[in-house]
Amino acid sequence: MTVASALHGLLVYSHEVHTLQPCGEQRSYWLHAPRVGQQLATAYQRLATRPYEPVYAELEGVYVARPASGFAADYNGTFAVHEIHSVSAEPVAACRDGNL
């Protein structure tokens, strides 16, 4: 059984990109969110003022195997999102600086 993990960081959720970069880290994860993808897209579109602008998100899910091909293959791993705890524009700078 896979144990759920919390992940918080900078979210970009557009047509071609579904990623989260954990606060203060260089790694980025591709997000797989079949159950909550529309919620993530709506929250992201509401907060981002320009394309690919990061917003802060706290998500819960599990790490899954990275595919060998496709968009997700270019990232450090894949995170399957089961639950959205929050999406906000407020703590982006603190997250980028590793202060969250």
FENSUL-V470042 format. One record per backbone hydrogen bond with DSSP energy under -0.5 kcal/mol. CO is the residue of the C=O (numbers start at 1). NH is the residue of the N-H. Records with the same first field share a line. If there is no record, write none. Layout:
CO = NH / NH
This chain:
5 = 61
7 = 59
8 = 23
9 = 11 / 57
10 = 21
11 = 55
12 = 19
17 = 14
18 = 31
19 = 12
20 = 22 / 29
21 = 10
22 = 25
28 = 76 / 77
29 = 20
30 = 79
31 = 33
32 = 81
33 = 37
36 = 40
37 = 41
38 = 42
39 = 43
40 = 44
41 = 45
42 = 46
43 = 47
44 = 47 / 48
50 = 53
55 = 11
56 = 88
57 = 9
58 = 85 / 86
59 = 7
60 = 82 / 83
61 = 5
62 = 80
64 = 78
70 = 73
71 = 74
72 = 75
77 = 30
78 = 64 / 80
79 = 32 / 81
80 = 62
83 = 60 / 85
86 = 58
88 = 56
89 = 92
91 = 95
92 = 96
93 = 97
94 = 99
95 = 24 / 98
